[in-house]
Amino acid sequence: MTAALDTDLISISIFTPKPQHFEAFVAAQIENLPRLGSLSRSRGARFYVAKDGRHAVLVSFFEDEAAVQEFRQSDAFREHRDRLQSLLESSESGFYTLAYARDAELV
């Protein structure tokens, strides 16, 4: 996978799994990473889990909107999304571009 660039289109998805399915949701996301990560034109992703065990955030990087559409129309993504539906209370997502970045200085 190519490293994410500041010019990438970024998709941020916030998931709220059903409380009894939180661990299963996280496991399913991690299990499917190799299959979904190998799709063309995906520049990478980061998956975060809230410390309170209620939410998860997926930050995905794409070259452009055409790359997002290609990804979302893939059989692999559709199958993964369908498998996760029963584990979720809700989800929301949107597209973002980088407004600024501040890197911490290493001491």
MARVEX-101696 format. One record per residue (C-alpha): chain; x negated, y, z negated; residue number from 1; residue in three letters. Coordinates in Angstrom, 1 decimal. Last residue first. Layout:
N
{c = A, px = X, py = Y, pz = Z, k = NUM, r = Ala}
...
// end
This chain:
107
{c = A, px = -12.5, py = 15.0, pz = -22.6, k = 107, r = Val}
{c = A, px = -10.4, py = 14.1, pz = -19.6, k = 106, r = Leu}
{c = A, px = -8.5, py = 17.1, pz = -18.3, k = 105, r = Glu}
{c = A, px = -4.8, py = 16.5, pz = -17.8, k = 104, r = Ala}
{c = A, px = -3.5, py = 16.9, pz = -14.3, k = 103, r = Asp}
{c = A, px = -0.9, py = 19.5, pz = -13.5, k = 102, r = Arg}
{c = A, px = 1.2, py = 19.1, pz = -10.5, k = 101, r = Ala}
{c = A, px = 3.6, py = 21.5, pz = -8.7, k = 100, r = Tyr}
{c = A, px = 6.8, py = 21.5, pz = -6.7, k = 99, r = Ala}
{c = A, px = 6.5, py = 17.9, pz = -5.4, k = 98, r = Leu}
{c = A, px = 9.4, py = 16.9, pz = -3.2, k = 97, r = Thr}
{c = A, px = 12.5, py = 15.2, pz = -4.5, k = 96, r = Tyr}
{c = A, px = 15.2, py = 12.8, pz = -3.3, k = 95, r = Phe}
{c = A, px = 18.1, py = 11.7, pz = -5.6, k = 94, r = Gly}
{c = A, px = 19.2, py = 8.7, pz = -7.6, k = 93, r = Ser}
{c = A, px = 21.9, py = 7.6, pz = -10.0, k = 92, r = Glu}
{c = A, px = 22.7, py = 4.4, pz = -11.7, k = 91, r = Ser}
{c = A, px = 25.4, py = 3.1, pz = -14.0, k = 90, r = Ser}
{c = A, px = 26.4, py = 0.3, pz = -16.3, k = 89, r = Glu}
{c = A, px = 24.1, py = -2.1, pz = -14.5, k = 88, r = Leu}
{c = A, px = 23.5, py = -5.9, pz = -14.7, k = 87, r = Leu}
{c = A, px = 26.2, py = -6.9, pz = -12.3, k = 86, r = Ser}
{c = A, px = 24.8, py = -4.6, pz = -9.6, k = 85, r = Gln}
{c = A, px = 21.2, py = -6.0, pz = -9.9, k = 84, r = Leu}
{c = A, px = 21.6, py = -8.9, pz = -7.5, k = 83, r = Arg}
{c = A, px = 23.3, py = -6.7, pz = -4.9, k = 82, r = Asp}
{c = A, px = 20.4, py = -4.2, pz = -5.0, k = 81, r = Arg}
{c = A, px = 17.9, py = -7.0, pz = -4.5, k = 80, r = His}
{c = A, px = 19.7, py = -8.5, pz = -1.6, k = 79, r = Glu}
{c = A, px = 20.1, py = -5.0, pz = 0.0, k = 78, r = Arg}
{c = A, px = 16.4, py = -4.2, pz = -0.5, k = 77, r = Phe}
{c = A, px = 15.2, py = -7.5, pz = 1.0, k = 76, r = Ala}
{c = A, px = 17.6, py = -7.3, pz = 3.9, k = 75, r = Asp}
{c = A, px = 16.1, py = -3.9, pz = 4.9, k = 74, r = Ser}
{c = A, px = 18.5, py = -1.0, pz = 5.5, k = 73, r = Gln}
{c = A, px = 17.3, py = 0.8, pz = 2.4, k = 72, r = Arg}
{c = A, px = 13.7, py = 0.6, pz = 3.4, k = 71, r = Phe}
{c = A, px = 14.3, py = 1.8, pz = 7.0, k = 70, r = Glu}
{c = A, px = 16.4, py = 4.7, pz = 5.6, k = 69, r = Gln}
{c = A, px = 13.6, py = 5.7, pz = 3.2, k = 68, r = Val}
{c = A, px = 11.0, py = 5.6, pz = 6.0, k = 67, r = Ala}
{c = A, px = 13.2, py = 7.8, pz = 8.2, k = 66, r = Ala}
{c = A, px = 13.5, py = 10.2, pz = 5.3, k = 65, r = Glu}
{c = A, px = 9.7, py = 10.7, pz = 5.2, k = 64, r = Asp}
{c = A, px = 6.4, py = 9.1, pz = 4.2, k = 63, r = Glu}
{c = A, px = 7.9, py = 7.4, pz = 1.1, k = 62, r = Phe}
{c = A, px = 7.2, py = 7.3, pz = -2.6, k = 61, r = Phe}
{c = A, px = 9.4, py = 5.6, pz = -5.2, k = 60, r = Ser}
{c = A, px = 9.9, py = 6.7, pz = -8.8, k = 59, r = Val}
{c = A, px = 12.0, py = 4.1, pz = -10.7, k = 58, r = Leu}
{c = A, px = 13.4, py = 5.1, pz = -14.1, k = 57, r = Val}
{c = A, px = 14.7, py = 2.8, pz = -16.7, k = 56, r = Ala}
{c = A, px = 17.3, py = 3.5, pz = -19.4, k = 55, r = His}
{c = A, px = 18.6, py = 2.1, pz = -22.7, k = 54, r = Arg}
{c = A, px = 15.6, py = 0.4, pz = -24.4, k = 53, r = Gly}
{c = A, px = 14.8, py = 3.3, pz = -26.7, k = 52, r = Asp}
{c = A, px = 11.3, py = 3.4, pz = -25.4, k = 51, r = Lys}
{c = A, px = 12.6, py = 4.2, pz = -21.9, k = 50, r = Ala}
{c = A, px = 11.2, py = 1.9, pz = -19.2, k = 49, r = Val}
{c = A, px = 9.2, py = 3.4, pz = -16.3, k = 48, r = Tyr}
{c = A, px = 8.7, py = 1.9, pz = -12.8, k = 47, r = Phe}
{c = A, px = 6.2, py = 3.5, pz = -10.5, k = 46, r = Arg}
{c = A, px = 6.4, py = 3.1, pz = -6.7, k = 45, r = Ala}
{c = A, px = 4.3, py = 2.9, pz = -3.6, k = 44, r = Gly}
{c = A, px = 3.8, py = 4.3, pz = -0.1, k = 43, r = Arg}
{c = A, px = 6.7, py = 2.5, pz = 1.5, k = 42, r = Ser}
{c = A, px = 6.2, py = 2.7, pz = 5.2, k = 41, r = Arg}
{c = A, px = 6.5, py = -1.0, pz = 5.8, k = 40, r = Ser}
{c = A, px = 8.0, py = -3.2, pz = 3.1, k = 39, r = Leu}
{c = A, px = 5.3, py = -4.9, pz = 1.0, k = 38, r = Ser}
{c = A, px = 6.5, py = -3.3, pz = -2.2, k = 37, r = Gly}
{c = A, px = 9.9, py = -4.9, pz = -2.0, k = 36, r = Leu}
{c = A, px = 8.6, py = -8.5, pz = -2.0, k = 35, r = Arg}
{c = A, px = 5.8, py = -7.9, pz = -4.5, k = 34, r = Pro}
{c = A, px = 8.1, py = -5.8, pz = -6.8, k = 33, r = Leu}
{c = A, px = 10.9, py = -8.3, pz = -7.0, k = 32, r = Asn}
{c = A, px = 9.9, py = -9.9, pz = -10.3, k = 31, r = Glu}
{c = A, px = 9.3, py = -6.6, pz = -11.9, k = 30, r = Ile}
{c = A, px = 12.8, py = -5.3, pz = -11.1, k = 29, r = Gln}
{c = A, px = 14.4, py = -8.6, pz = -12.1, k = 28, r = Ala}
{c = A, px = 12.5, py = -8.7, pz = -15.4, k = 27, r = Ala}
{c = A, px = 13.6, py = -5.1, pz = -16.2, k = 26, r = Val}
{c = A, px = 17.2, py = -6.0, pz = -15.4, k = 25, r = Phe}
{c = A, px = 17.1, py = -9.2, pz = -17.4, k = 24, r = Ala}
{c = A, px = 15.7, py = -7.3, pz = -20.4, k = 23, r = Glu}
{c = A, px = 18.5, py = -4.7, pz = -20.2, k = 22, r = Phe}
{c = A, px = 21.3, py = -7.1, pz = -19.7, k = 21, r = His}
{c = A, px = 23.0, py = -7.0, pz = -23.1, k = 20, r = Gln}
{c = A, px = 22.9, py = -3.2, pz = -23.2, k = 19, r = Pro}
{c = A, px = 24.4, py = -2.9, pz = -19.7, k = 18, r = Lys}
{c = A, px = 21.6, py = -1.3, pz = -17.6, k = 17, r = Pro}
{c = A, px = 21.4, py = 2.5, pz = -17.3, k = 16, r = Thr}
{c = A, px = 19.2, py = 3.2, pz = -14.3, k = 15, r = Phe}
{c = A, px = 17.7, py = 6.5, pz = -13.1, k = 14, r = Ile}
{c = A, px = 16.4, py = 6.5, pz = -9.6, k = 13, r = Ser}
{c = A, px = 13.9, py = 9.1, pz = -8.3, k = 12, r = Ile}
{c = A, px = 13.1, py = 9.0, pz = -4.6, k = 11, r = Ser}
{c = A, px = 10.0, py = 11.0, pz = -3.6, k = 10, r = Ile}
{c = A, px = 9.3, py = 12.2, pz = -0.1, k = 9, r = Leu}
{c = A, px = 5.6, py = 12.4, pz = 0.3, k = 8, r = Asp}
{c = A, px = 3.6, py = 15.6, pz = 0.7, k = 7, r = Thr}
{c = A, px = 1.7, py = 15.2, pz = -2.6, k = 6, r = Asp}
{c = A, px = 0.5, py = 11.8, pz = -1.3, k = 5, r = Leu}
{c = A, px = 1.2, py = 8.4, pz = -2.7, k = 4, r = Ala}
{c = A, px = -1.7, py = 5.9, pz = -2.2, k = 3, r = Ala}
{c = A, px = -1.2, py = 3.5, pz = 0.8, k = 2, r = Thr}
{c = A, px = 0.0, py = 0.0, pz = 0.0, k = 1, r = Met}
// end
